[in-house]
Amino acid sequence: MAEDAHGLTLGAWTLTWLEGRPVAEHPGGVRVALRADGTVSTESDSSAIDTDDDDDWLS
């Protein structure tokens, strides 16, 4: 699983649809997408690790 491969222990995946294909993104900087040819693309950006609380705007 992507969580194990990239050491992701916190955060939730966001699933969206782009041009009719699923795209899952994790706040830890991992993006998994289904390409038009049916293959799966996995991208990792270690600088995107989000340690900030997303609910700050509620305060």
C-alpha positions as CSV (number, residue, x, y, z in Angstrom):
1,M,0.0,0.0,0.0
2,A,1.1,3.6,-0.6
3,E,0.9,4.4,3.1
4,D,3.6,1.7,3.9
5,A,5.8,2.6,0.9
6,H,5.9,6.2,1.8
7,G,5.8,6.1,5.6
8,L,2.4,7.9,5.9
9,T,0.8,7.4,9.3
10,L,-1.3,10.6,9.7
11,G,-3.8,12.3,7.4
12,A,-6.6,11.2,5.2
13,W,-6.7,10.6,1.4
14,T,-8.7,12.9,-0.8
15,L,-10.4,11.3,-3.8
16,T,-11.3,13.4,-6.8
17,W,-12.1,12.7,-10.4
18,L,-10.1,14.4,-13.2
19,E,-11.3,13.8,-16.8
20,G,-13.3,10.8,-15.6
21,R,-10.4,9.1,-13.8
22,P,-9.8,8.8,-10.1
23,V,-7.0,10.8,-8.4
24,A,-6.1,10.1,-4.7
25,E,-4.0,12.7,-2.9
26,H,-2.5,12.5,0.6
27,P,-1.4,15.6,2.6
28,G,2.0,13.8,3.1
29,G,2.8,14.6,-0.6
30,V,1.7,11.4,-2.4
31,R,-0.6,11.4,-5.4
32,V,-2.0,8.3,-7.0
33,A,-3.8,8.6,-10.3
34,L,-5.2,6.3,-13.0
35,R,-3.8,7.3,-16.4
36,A,-5.8,7.2,-19.7
37,D,-4.0,4.0,-20.8
38,G,-5.1,2.2,-17.6
39,T,-1.8,2.3,-15.8
40,V,-1.4,3.8,-12.3
41,S,0.8,6.8,-11.7
42,T,2.3,7.3,-8.2
43,E,4.1,10.6,-7.4
44,S,5.7,11.6,-4.2
45,D,6.8,15.1,-3.0
46,S,8.4,14.8,0.4
47,S,8.5,18.6,0.7
48,A,4.7,18.6,0.8
49,I,4.4,17.0,4.2
50,D,1.7,18.9,6.0
51,T,2.2,19.1,9.7
52,D,-0.1,22.0,10.2
53,D,-3.7,21.5,11.5
54,D,-6.2,22.0,8.7
55,D,-8.8,23.1,11.1
56,D,-7.0,26.3,12.2
57,W,-9.6,28.4,10.4
58,L,-12.3,27.2,12.8
59,S,-10.6,28.9,15.8
